[in-house]
Amino acid sequence: MQDGMEATRPPGRQSRIIDGREVAFDEEGFFDDFEQWSMKCCEILARESGILHLEEQHRRVIRFLRRFYEYNARAPLNKELRQGTGLSLLEMERLFPQGIKNGARRLAGLPNPKTCN
């Protein structure tokens, strides 16, 4: 990062070099920019959160969350998430140790639920 860039970042924000590029996060570890997400970033963050390997069911949830957000500019409701993935909320909670909100949404690159309108 260049000198002076740190001072322009909002308080609590952080950035990391992941897969050779700088990625910005908010204070709770959610992507600052939906477009900075990559599957490689997702895999690294998943390992850090205790998911050693993203199985097809993990990927299905992540793909659905990303597509839904891209199309609707909001995260899906629980009912939409169940219908879109074919998984129950309990199954998704088992897949993501930090839960749907702080696990699946964060890994999918969706904004922090606290900052969504």
N, C-alpha and C positions, 0 to 999 in steps of 0.2 A: 504494500500500500504506500502511496506517495505521502510525503510530509504534508501535514495540514488536513488530510482527509479525515482523520480521526475526529477532529474538532467539529466537522460538519455533520457527523452521524448523530442522530437523535440519541438522547440518553438511554442506556440499557440495550442499545442495538450492538450487534457484534458481527464480525465477518470471519470466515474461515476459508482456507484454501482446500478445496475438495476436488479431486480429480484434475488438478492443475489449473483451476480457476477460482477466483474469489466469489464466494457466495455469502450474501447478507441474510442475517436472521434477526428476529426481534428478541426481546429479553426472555421469552419462554421457549425459544428454539424453533419457532415457525418461520418459514421462508418469508422474507420481506417482499419478494417479487416472484409471483407464480411462474413467470417465464424462466427463472434461473434454475428451476427443477430439472433434474435428469434422473434416469433410472440408476445411474452409477451413484449419484448423491443419495438416492433413496436406499440403495443397498448398504452403503456405508453407515448411514444414520440408523438403519434397521439393526445392523450388527451392534452398534453402540447401545441400542435400546433392548438388546437381549434376543433379537430374532437373528439367529445365525445364518439362516438361508430363507430367502423369500420363495415360498411354494406358490403353485398356481393359484390357490385360493387367496393368498396375500395379494398377488398381482391383479387378480380379478377385482378385488375391492379397490385397490389403488387406481387401476384404469378407470373404473366406474366413477370414482370420486372426481378424478381429473376431467373426464369427459362431461360429467354433469355440471361441474363448476364452469368449464369453458362455455358451455351452451347456455346456462341459466344465470351465471354470475352470482351464484350462491351455492352453499353446500346442500346436499339432499336432506330431506327430512328422514327420520328413521324408517318410515313406511316405504319411501322411495328407495332408500338404500337396500332394504330387504328385497324389494321387488327387482331392483336392478342387478343385484349380485346373486340372488337365489339362496342367500345364506341368512340364517336367523341372527338377531343381535347377539345372542349368547355365543354362537359360533364365531362371530367377528370379534367379540371380546376375548375369546380364547386365542384367536390368531394374533392379536395385538396386545401384548402385556400392559401397555399404558392406556388401553381402551381405544374406543373409536375416535373420540375427540382429540386426545393428546397423542395417540399412537397413529392410527390410520390416516387421519386428516393431516397431521404434521408430516408424515412420510410421503403423502401424496402432493405436498407442496401447497395445500390450501391455506388461506390466511388464518391467523389466530382468531378463534371464535369470539374472543373478547373485543376484537376490532372490527368485526363484520357488522354491517348495518342490517 
